[in-house]
Amino acid sequence: MTNEDILRVKGLGCLRDKTTPDCFNIRVITRNGKITAEELDAISMAAKKFGSGEVAFTTRQTVEIQRVKYENIDTLIDFLKEYGLETGGTGPKVRPVVSCKGTTCVFGLIDTFDLSMKIHQRFYKGYRNVKFPHKLKIAVGGCPNNCVKPDLNDIGIVGQLIPTVDTEKCRGCKACAVEKACPIKACKVVDGKIEYDRNACNNCGRCKGKCPFNAFDSYTVGYKIYIGGRWGKQFSRGIALSRIFTSESECLNAIEKAMLLFKDKGIQGERFAQTIDRISFDEAEKLIYSNELLERKDEILSK
């Protein structure tokens, strides 16, 4: 194998296994962290036929088929394509999307599998030939529990349930069910009326349906977006945009604007967090809220 051979297959999601220099671990993309039983069977067959018979699950929710010899890589990739599966997930590009369980979880507020699939199609696949200054990781969390650590990704989305409180319906119960249910104590009965601290509320939705007098019955689904997070040799916690987006299309457009911002303003070799630090978060947020980046999309992507 030449260095060119190794780099070629790395671009296809095949990473050299240093314990067996003539073998590679092949990353299979799960799109949104979920695969079918038929696809799982195909991965199992591929591992037995072309690899060591073992698979490993990565932190980015891809599945690695272990120890595939170089001469079997192209045949393996063709085999997986027959089942609608593809390899990848390496290089200075959009990385595979990470998703939590979403509405299949008792705390889930948004359908993270559906949103992650849309992000996969529009940005992982749609931007597959776009080279960024560095890797670009995206994670989707269904609620503020942040199980998939959205704020430690370059772009992170967190589901929100924003209450509209009808204080006229509040009876000022001494044992307020809403106050008891709120995990961060954003709600409290004072002088016979519920007081709701919007600034303290993290929109987790735990209060929904708790008031027997329907003071907490109206909610708006939202998407909170963090930019500039990373976890590794250097650590940066992402900063949340000040606006919570209340439509999926707005959320997806904001993600695309953030990606275009990184492509346009980023310097080769720096992470998105460093780009934001250099141009300032306020400037990054202003650009994401405007339409300038989308209007210049063709120009930015041609660089």
TASULLIN-V481996 format. One line per field, one symbol per residue. burial: I if it has 16 or more other C-alpha atoms within 10 Angstrom, else O. A space follows every 10 residues. Layout:
burial=???
This chain:
burial=OOOOOOOOII OIIIIIIOOO OOIIIIIIII IIIIOOOOIO OIIIOIIIOI IIIOIOOOOI IIIIIIIIII OOIOOIIOII OOOOIIIIII IIIIIIIIII IIOOOOIIII IIIOIIIIII OOIIOOIOOI IIIIIIIIII IIIIOIOIII IIIIIIIIII IIIOIOOOOI IIOOOIOIIO IIOOOIIIIO OOIIIIOOOO IIIIIOIIOI IOOIIIIOOO IIIIIIIIII OOOOOIIIII IOOIIIOOOO IIOIIIIIII IIIIIIOOOO IIIIIIOOOO IOOIIOIIIO OOIIOOIOOI OOO
